[in-house]
């Protein structure tokens, strides 16, 4: 398993605690220091079964300043995620071919 993680995020810390409580083996990926490439984002979206807009933090200041109210294609949204990885909703947990956005963190149990 892999968790897309931001150490400043309380939900990410809760998710790590939940994974540890369930004796899961997982890799922590600080996506701000090690951002996903375009191919990874597309694979992640497939595993999540969602569109790029669904994994974007719409209250993030960068999104509000640069993208709010604009009609953007999926490709443009992916480009925004690549340019500004802070836009990625968190935590995201990947378990094989499945993934889930852990908000609230208790949702993670669904893919364990």
TORKOL-444665 format. One record per atom (N, C-alpha, C): residue number from 1; residue in one letter; atom name; x, y, z. Coordinates in steps of 0.02 Angstrom, whole numbers, always signed. Example, Ala and Ser with C-alpha at 12.3 -4.5 7.8 and 13.67 -1.06 7.14 Angstrom:
2
1	A	N	+660	-284	+390
1	A	CA	+615	-225	+390
1	A	C	+660	-165	+390
2	S	N	+642	-112	+354
2	S	CA	+684	-53	+357
2	S	C	+645	+2	+394
***
This chain:
112
1	X	N	+42	-59	+0
1	X	CA	+0	+0	+0
1	X	C	+44	+62	+0
2	X	N	+16	+115	-26
2	X	CA	+49	+180	-28
2	X	C	-1	+232	-2
3	X	N	+24	+278	+38
3	X	CA	-18	+334	+60
3	X	C	+13	+399	+35
4	X	N	-27	+438	-1
4	X	CA	-6	+505	-21
4	X	C	-16	+548	+41
5	X	N	+38	+577	+65
5	X	CA	+41	+603	+132
5	X	C	+71	+673	+134
6	X	N	+42	+715	+176
6	X	CA	+69	+781	+192
6	X	C	+76	+782	+268
7	X	N	+137	+788	+294
7	X	CA	+147	+784	+367
7	X	C	+111	+839	+405
8	X	N	+92	+893	+373
8	X	CA	+57	+948	+407
8	X	C	-19	+936	+411
9	X	N	-42	+882	+381
9	X	CA	-114	+868	+376
9	X	C	-136	+820	+431
10	X	N	-183	+841	+472
10	X	CA	-207	+799	+527
10	X	C	-242	+736	+500
11	X	N	-278	+742	+444
11	X	CA	-312	+683	+416
11	X	C	-261	+632	+391
12	X	N	-204	+655	+365
12	X	CA	-151	+609	+344
12	X	C	-122	+572	+405
13	X	N	-111	+609	+458
13	X	CA	-85	+577	+519
13	X	C	-135	+527	+547
14	X	N	-199	+544	+545
14	X	CA	-251	+497	+567
14	X	C	-251	+434	+523
15	X	N	-242	+444	+458
15	X	CA	-241	+387	+412
15	X	C	-182	+341	+427
16	X	N	-124	+369	+440
16	X	CA	-65	+328	+457
16	X	C	-78	+290	+521
17	X	N	-108	+323	+570
17	X	CA	-124	+288	+633
17	X	C	-172	+230	+620
18	X	N	-221	+241	+577
18	X	CA	-270	+189	+561
18	X	C	-236	+130	+526
19	X	N	-192	+145	+480
19	X	CA	-155	+91	+445
19	X	C	-112	+52	+494
20	X	N	-79	+88	+539
20	X	CA	-37	+54	+590
20	X	C	-80	+11	+636
21	X	N	-137	+37	+657
21	X	CA	-182	+0	+701
21	X	C	-207	-65	+669
22	X	N	-211	-65	+602
22	X	CA	-234	-124	+566
22	X	C	-176	-166	+541
23	X	N	-116	-152	+568
23	X	CA	-55	-191	+551
23	X	C	-42	-195	+476
24	X	N	-53	-139	+442
24	X	CA	-42	-136	+370
24	X	C	+31	-118	+355
25	X	N	+57	-148	+303
25	X	CA	+122	-127	+278
25	X	C	+109	-75	+223
26	X	N	+142	-17	+229
26	X	CA	+130	+35	+181
26	X	C	+191	+80	+173
27	X	N	+191	+114	+117
27	X	CA	+243	+162	+101
27	X	C	+212	+232	+107
28	X	N	+247	+276	+140
28	X	CA	+224	+346	+146
28	X	C	+256	+385	+89
29	X	N	+213	+418	+51
29	X	CA	+238	+459	-5
29	X	C	+220	+532	+9
30	X	N	+271	+570	+27
30	X	CA	+261	+642	+36
30	X	C	+257	+672	-34
31	X	N	+196	+680	-58
31	X	CA	+185	+700	-128
31	X	C	+207	+772	-142
32	X	N	+220	+811	-89
32	X	CA	+246	+879	-101
32	X	C	+321	+877	-116
33	X	N	+356	+830	-85
33	X	CA	+428	+823	-98
33	X	C	+441	+777	-157
34	X	N	+395	+730	-169
34	X	CA	+402	+681	-223
34	X	C	+336	+679	-262
35	X	N	+323	+732	-302
35	X	CA	+258	+736	-336
35	X	C	+250	+682	-389
36	X	N	+188	+661	-399
36	X	CA	+175	+610	-450
36	X	C	+182	+639	-520
37	X	N	+205	+596	-565
37	X	CA	+210	+615	-636
37	X	C	+141	+608	-668
38	X	N	+134	+633	-729
38	X	CA	+70	+631	-765
38	X	C	+43	+560	-769
39	X	N	+87	+512	-786
39	X	CA	+66	+442	-793
39	X	C	+38	+417	-726
40	X	N	+71	+434	-671
40	X	CA	+49	+412	-605
40	X	C	-19	+442	-587
41	X	N	-29	+505	-604
41	X	CA	-93	+537	-590
41	X	C	-149	+503	-629
42	X	N	-136	+487	-692
42	X	CA	-187	+453	-732
42	X	C	-203	+384	-703
43	X	N	-151	+348	-682
43	X	CA	-162	+282	-651
43	X	C	-201	+290	-586
44	X	N	-184	+341	-547
44	X	CA	-218	+353	-484
44	X	C	-292	+368	-497
45	X	N	-307	+409	-546
45	X	CA	-376	+425	-563
45	X	C	-415	+362	-583
46	X	N	-382	+318	-620
46	X	CA	-414	+255	-640
46	X	C	-430	+213	-578
47	X	N	-382	+208	-532
47	X	CA	-393	+169	-471
47	X	C	-448	+200	-427
48	X	N	-450	+265	-426
48	X	CA	-501	+301	-387
48	X	C	-569	+301	-422
49	X	N	-568	+287	-487
49	X	CA	-629	+290	-529
49	X	C	-660	+360	-525
50	X	N	-617	+410	-537
50	X	CA	-643	+478	-534
50	X	C	-608	+523	-586
51	X	N	-631	+584	-589
51	X	CA	-604	+634	-634
51	X	C	-552	+677	-596
52	X	N	-509	+712	-632
52	X	CA	-459	+754	-599
52	X	C	-489	+804	-550
53	X	N	-545	+833	-566
53	X	CA	-576	+884	-522
53	X	C	-594	+853	-454
54	X	N	-605	+788	-453
54	X	CA	-625	+754	-391
54	X	C	-569	+747	-341
55	X	N	-506	+755	-364
55	X	CA	-450	+749	-317
55	X	C	-416	+816	-304
56	X	N	-449	+869	-326
56	X	CA	-421	+936	-316
56	X	C	-451	+969	-254
57	X	N	-407	+998	-215
57	X	CA	-428	+1037	-155
57	X	C	-453	+1105	-179
58	X	N	-518	+1111	-183
58	X	CA	-548	+1171	-213
58	X	C	-544	+1233	-168
59	X	N	-528	+1224	-105
59	X	CA	-521	+1281	-59
59	X	C	-448	+1303	-53
60	X	N	-404	+1268	-87
60	X	CA	-332	+1286	-86
60	X	C	-324	+1354	-121
61	X	N	-284	+1398	-93
61	X	CA	-277	+1466	-120
61	X	C	-253	+1466	-193
62	X	N	-209	+1421	-211
62	X	CA	-185	+1419	-280
62	X	C	-242	+1403	-328
63	X	N	-286	+1357	-308
63	X	CA	-343	+1340	-350
63	X	C	-389	+1401	-357
64	X	N	-403	+1433	-302
64	X	CA	-448	+1491	-302
64	X	C	-419	+1547	-346
65	X	N	-355	+1560	-338
65	X	CA	-323	+1615	-375
65	X	C	-317	+1601	-449
66	X	N	-300	+1539	-467
66	X	CA	-282	+1525	-537
66	X	C	-336	+1489	-577
67	X	N	-380	+1452	-544
67	X	CA	-424	+1408	-581
67	X	C	-499	+1415	-567
68	X	N	-517	+1443	-510
68	X	CA	-588	+1446	-492
68	X	C	-629	+1482	-544
69	X	N	-684	+1452	-563
69	X	CA	-730	+1483	-611
69	X	C	-711	+1473	-684
70	X	N	-655	+1441	-697
70	X	CA	-633	+1428	-766
70	X	C	-655	+1359	-787
71	X	N	-673	+1353	-851
71	X	CA	-690	+1287	-878
71	X	C	-625	+1256	-901
72	X	N	-606	+1202	-867
72	X	CA	-542	+1169	-883
72	X	C	-554	+1097	-902
73	X	N	-519	+1075	-953
73	X	CA	-523	+1005	-973
73	X	C	-488	+961	-922
74	X	N	-500	+896	-925
74	X	CA	-465	+850	-881
74	X	C	-389	+857	-889
75	X	N	-367	+864	-951
75	X	CA	-295	+871	-965
75	X	C	-266	+934	-931
76	X	N	-303	+989	-934
76	X	CA	-280	+1051	-901
76	X	C	-279	+1043	-825
77	X	N	-328	+1008	-798
77	X	CA	-329	+997	-726
77	X	C	-270	+952	-704
78	X	N	-255	+902	-744
78	X	CA	-197	+860	-729
78	X	C	-133	+902	-731
79	X	N	-128	+945	-781
79	X	CA	-70	+990	-785
79	X	C	-65	+1034	-722
80	X	N	-122	+1057	-697
80	X	CA	-123	+1099	-637
80	X	C	-99	+1058	-577
81	X	N	-120	+996	-573
81	X	CA	-99	+952	-518
81	X	C	-23	+941	-521
82	X	N	+3	+932	-580
82	X	CA	+75	+921	-588
82	X	C	+113	+984	-569
83	X	N	+89	+1041	-590
83	X	CA	+122	+1104	-574
83	X	C	+117	+1122	-501
84	X	N	+59	+1107	-471
84	X	CA	+46	+1125	-401
84	X	C	+21	+1063	-363
85	X	N	+66	+1019	-343
85	X	CA	+44	+958	-309
85	X	C	+6	+971	-243
86	X	N	+12	+1030	-215
86	X	CA	-26	+1047	-155
86	X	C	-101	+1042	-168
87	X	N	-121	+1043	-232
87	X	CA	-191	+1039	-250
87	X	C	-221	+969	-239
88	X	N	-178	+918	-231
88	X	CA	-203	+850	-224
88	X	C	-237	+841	-156
89	X	N	-299	+816	-159
89	X	CA	-336	+800	-98
89	X	C	-298	+746	-61
90	X	N	-302	+747	+5
90	X	CA	-264	+700	+45
90	X	C	-304	+678	+105
91	X	N	-286	+622	+132
91	X	CA	-239	+572	+108
91	X	C	-271	+528	+54
92	X	N	-230	+502	+10
92	X	CA	-253	+452	-38
92	X	C	-214	+388	-22
93	X	N	-250	+333	-17
93	X	CA	-219	+269	-2
93	X	C	-230	+224	-63
94	X	N	-175	+193	-85
94	X	CA	-176	+147	-141
94	X	C	-162	+77	-114
95	X	N	-205	+31	-132
95	X	CA	-196	-39	-113
95	X	C	-205	-81	-176
96	X	N	-150	-98	-209
96	X	CA	-154	-136	-271
96	X	C	-188	-96	-325
97	X	N	-243	-124	-351
97	X	CA	-279	-92	-406
97	X	C	-334	-45	-381
98	X	N	-339	-37	-315
98	X	CA	-391	+6	-286
98	X	C	-359	+66	-251
99	X	N	-397	+119	-245
99	X	CA	-374	+178	-208
99	X	C	-435	+212	-179
100	X	N	-423	+252	-127
100	X	CA	-477	+289	-95
100	X	C	-449	+354	-66
101	X	N	-491	+405	-68
101	X	CA	-474	+467	-33
101	X	C	-498	+457	+38
102	X	N	-453	+462	+85
102	X	CA	-467	+449	+155
102	X	C	-496	+507	+192
103	X	N	-552	+532	+169
103	X	CA	-588	+586	+203
103	X	C	-660	+565	+212
104	X	N	-681	+548	+271
104	X	CA	-642	+542	+332
104	X	C	-597	+480	+330
105	X	N	-544	+480	+371
105	X	CA	-496	+424	+370
105	X	C	-527	+355	+379
106	X	N	-584	+350	+411
106	X	CA	-617	+285	+422
106	X	C	-635	+250	+356
107	X	N	-640	+288	+301
107	X	CA	-655	+259	+236
107	X	C	-600	+212	+213
108	X	N	-540	+221	+239
108	X	CA	-483	+180	+220
108	X	C	-496	+107	+233
109	X	N	-532	+92	+284
109	X	CA	-547	+22	+303
109	X	C	-580	-15	+244
110	X	N	-615	+21	+201
110	X	CA	-649	-10	+144
110	X	C	-602	-43	+95
111	X	N	-539	-22	+92
111	X	CA	-493	-53	+44
111	X	C	-438	-94	+76
112	X	N	-442	-105	+141
112	X	CA	-391	-145	+174
112	X	C	-400	-219	+160
***
